[in-house]
Amino acid sequence: MRRCFNIPRKVIDKMVKLGEVKITMATAIAAALGFVMALLWRDVIIGVLKYFELWRDGGFNDIMGIIVGVVVVVIITIICVLGIMYISKWGGIGEK
């Protein structure tokens, strides 16, 4: 194996591999997408509670707002789940 830039062998052995970086990035992106989904669902749940006067701040004022909110969150959830599946496959999460 040809060494570039005369880097000592022990330094090369300690370097981070590309596969490790991809797994770390994929895990962070998947966690971020999961966090986005959780925050969106939290807002919808609070909105429904507000509609039924079980919550004080924020929320929906009518049933149409609830329907639109749920539909939008379901669509975004599907997109996020597909993104998590894609990024997990790209990063090689779970492969051993």
Phi and psi restraints in degrees (value plus and minus 20) as a CYANA .aco file:
   2 ARG   PHI    -107.0   -67.0
   2 ARG   PSI     111.5   151.5
   3 ARG   PHI    -118.1   -78.1
   3 ARG   PSI     114.8   154.8
   4 CYS   PHI    -117.2   -77.2
   4 CYS   PSI     125.7   165.7
   5 PHE   PHI      40.7    80.7
   5 PHE   PSI      -1.1    38.9
   6 ASN   PHI      30.9    70.9
   6 ASN   PSI      26.5    66.5
   7 ILE   PHI    -101.2   -61.2
   7 ILE   PSI     110.8   150.8
   8 PRO   PHI     -80.4   -40.4
   8 PRO   PSI     129.2   169.2
   9 ARG   PHI     -81.1   -41.1
   9 ARG   PSI     -58.7   -18.7
  10 LYS   PHI     -88.0   -48.0
  10 LYS   PSI     -48.0    -8.0
  11 VAL   PHI     -92.1   -52.1
  11 VAL   PSI     -61.5   -21.5
  12 ILE   PHI     -82.9   -42.9
  12 ILE   PSI     -59.8   -19.8
  13 ASP   PHI     -85.3   -45.3
  13 ASP   PSI     -47.7    -7.7
  14 LYS   PHI    -108.8   -68.8
  14 LYS   PSI     -28.1    11.9
  15 MET   PHI     -88.1   -48.1
  15 MET   PSI     130.5   170.5
  16 VAL   PHI     -95.7   -55.7
  16 VAL   PSI     115.2   155.2
  17 LYS   PHI    -103.1   -63.1
  17 LYS   PSI     133.5   173.5
  18 LEU   PHI     -80.8   -40.8
  18 LEU   PSI     -57.7   -17.7
  19 GLY   PHI     -82.0   -42.0
  19 GLY   PSI     -58.4   -18.4
  20 GLU   PHI     -86.7   -46.7
  20 GLU   PSI     -58.9   -18.9
  21 VAL   PHI     -86.0   -46.0
  21 VAL   PSI     -63.1   -23.1
  22 LYS   PHI     -82.8   -42.8
  22 LYS   PSI     -61.9   -21.9
  23 ILE   PHI     -83.9   -43.9
  23 ILE   PSI     -63.0   -23.0
  24 THR   PHI     -84.6   -44.6
  24 THR   PSI     -63.5   -23.5
  25 MET   PHI     -85.1   -45.1
  25 MET   PSI     -62.8   -22.8
  26 ALA   PHI     -83.9   -43.9
  26 ALA   PSI     -59.7   -19.7
  27 THR   PHI     -85.0   -45.0
  27 THR   PSI     -62.9   -22.9
  28 ALA   PHI     -85.6   -45.6
  28 ALA   PSI     -62.0   -22.0
  29 ILE   PHI     -87.3   -47.3
  29 ILE   PSI     -61.4   -21.4
  30 ALA   PHI     -83.1   -43.1
  30 ALA   PSI     -60.3   -20.3
  31 ALA   PHI     -84.6   -44.6
  31 ALA   PSI     -59.9   -19.9
  32 ALA   PHI     -84.6   -44.6
  32 ALA   PSI     -61.9   -21.9
  33 LEU   PHI     -85.3   -45.3
  33 LEU   PSI     -58.9   -18.9
  34 GLY   PHI     -83.6   -43.6
  34 GLY   PSI     -58.2   -18.2
  35 PHE   PHI     -85.6   -45.6
  35 PHE   PSI     -59.8   -19.8
  36 VAL   PHI     -81.4   -41.4
  36 VAL   PSI     -65.2   -25.2
  37 MET   PHI     -81.1   -41.1
  37 MET   PSI     -63.2   -23.2
  38 ALA   PHI     -82.2   -42.2
  38 ALA   PSI     -62.7   -22.7
  39 LEU   PHI     -86.1   -46.1
  39 LEU   PSI     -58.9   -18.9
  40 LEU   PHI     -85.5   -45.5
  40 LEU   PSI     -64.4   -24.4
  41 TRP   PHI     -86.0   -46.0
  41 TRP   PSI     -54.7   -14.7
  42 ARG   PHI     -81.2   -41.2
  42 ARG   PSI     -62.9   -22.9
  43 ASP   PHI     -83.9   -43.9
  43 ASP   PSI     -59.9   -19.9
  44 VAL   PHI     -87.0   -47.0
  44 VAL   PSI     -62.7   -22.7
  45 ILE   PHI     -83.0   -43.0
  45 ILE   PSI     -63.0   -23.0
  46 ILE   PHI     -84.0   -44.0
  46 ILE   PSI     -57.5   -17.5
  47 GLY   PHI     -82.9   -42.9
  47 GLY   PSI     -61.3   -21.3
  48 VAL   PHI     -87.5   -47.5
  48 VAL   PSI     -61.5   -21.5
  49 LEU   PHI     -81.7   -41.7
  49 LEU   PSI     -58.6   -18.6
  50 LYS   PHI     -85.3   -45.3
  50 LYS   PSI     -59.5   -19.5
  51 TYR   PHI     -80.3   -40.3
  51 TYR   PSI     -59.4   -19.4
  52 PHE   PHI    -109.8   -69.8
  52 PHE   PSI      -6.1    33.9
  53 GLU   PHI      38.8    78.8
  53 GLU   PSI      17.6    57.6
  54 LEU   PHI    -126.8   -86.8
  54 LEU   PSI     -16.4    23.6
  55 TRP   PHI    -162.1  -122.1
  55 TRP   PSI     132.5   172.5
  56 ARG   PHI    -115.4   -75.4
  56 ARG   PSI     -67.6   -27.6
  57 ASP   PHI    -120.8   -80.8
  57 ASP   PSI     128.6   168.6
  58 GLY   PHI      47.4    87.4
  58 GLY   PSI    -181.1  -141.1
  59 GLY   PHI      79.9   119.9
  59 GLY   PSI    -197.2  -157.2
  60 PHE   PHI    -119.2   -79.2
  60 PHE   PSI     129.6   169.6
  61 ASN   PHI    -118.0   -78.0
  61 ASN   PSI     -41.1    -1.1
  62 ASP   PHI    -164.3  -124.3
  62 ASP   PSI     151.4   191.4
  63 ILE   PHI     -88.5   -48.5
  63 ILE   PSI     -49.9    -9.9
  64 MET   PHI     -85.3   -45.3
  64 MET   PSI     -56.5   -16.5
  65 GLY   PHI     -82.6   -42.6
  65 GLY   PSI     -59.7   -19.7
  66 ILE   PHI     -84.4   -44.4
  66 ILE   PSI     -65.7   -25.7
  67 ILE   PHI     -82.1   -42.1
  67 ILE   PSI     -66.5   -26.5
  68 VAL   PHI     -83.2   -43.2
  68 VAL   PSI     -63.3   -23.3
  69 GLY   PHI     -80.2   -40.2
  69 GLY   PSI     -64.8   -24.8
  70 VAL   PHI     -87.0   -47.0
  70 VAL   PSI     -62.3   -22.3
  71 VAL   PHI     -82.4   -42.4
  71 VAL   PSI     -65.1   -25.1
  72 VAL   PHI     -83.4   -43.4
  72 VAL   PSI     -63.0   -23.0
  73 VAL   PHI     -88.3   -48.3
  73 VAL   PSI     -56.2   -16.2
  74 VAL   PHI     -84.4   -44.4
  74 VAL   PSI     -62.6   -22.6
  75 ILE   PHI     -83.4   -43.4
  75 ILE   PSI     -66.0   -26.0
  76 ILE   PHI     -85.0   -45.0
  76 ILE   PSI     -56.5   -16.5
  77 THR   PHI     -83.6   -43.6
  77 THR   PSI     -63.4   -23.4
  78 ILE   PHI     -81.7   -41.7
  78 ILE   PSI     -63.1   -23.1
  79 ILE   PHI     -82.3   -42.3
  79 ILE   PSI     -63.5   -23.5
  80 CYS   PHI     -85.8   -45.8
  80 CYS   PSI     -60.1   -20.1
  81 VAL   PHI     -84.9   -44.9
  81 VAL   PSI     -63.1   -23.1
  82 LEU   PHI     -82.2   -42.2
  82 LEU   PSI     -59.1   -19.1
  83 GLY   PHI     -83.6   -43.6
  83 GLY   PSI     -60.6   -20.6
  84 ILE   PHI     -84.8   -44.8
  84 ILE   PSI     -62.0   -22.0
  85 MET   PHI     -83.0   -43.0
  85 MET   PSI     -63.4   -23.4
  86 TYR   PHI     -85.2   -45.2
  86 TYR   PSI     -67.2   -27.2
  87 ILE   PHI     -89.6   -49.6
  87 ILE   PSI     -50.3   -10.3
  88 SER   PHI     -87.6   -47.6
  88 SER   PSI     -60.2   -20.2
  89 LYS   PHI     -87.2   -47.2
  89 LYS   PSI     -60.5   -20.5
  90 TRP   PHI     -83.7   -43.7
  90 TRP   PSI     -62.8   -22.8
  91 GLY   PHI    -100.3   -60.3
  91 GLY   PSI     -32.5     7.5
  92 GLY   PHI      56.4    96.4
  92 GLY   PSI       7.1    47.1
  93 ILE   PHI     -88.9   -48.9
  93 ILE   PSI     110.4   150.4
  94 GLY   PHI      68.8   108.8
  94 GLY   PSI     -22.9    17.1
  95 GLU   PHI    -110.8   -70.8
  95 GLU   PSI     107.6   147.6
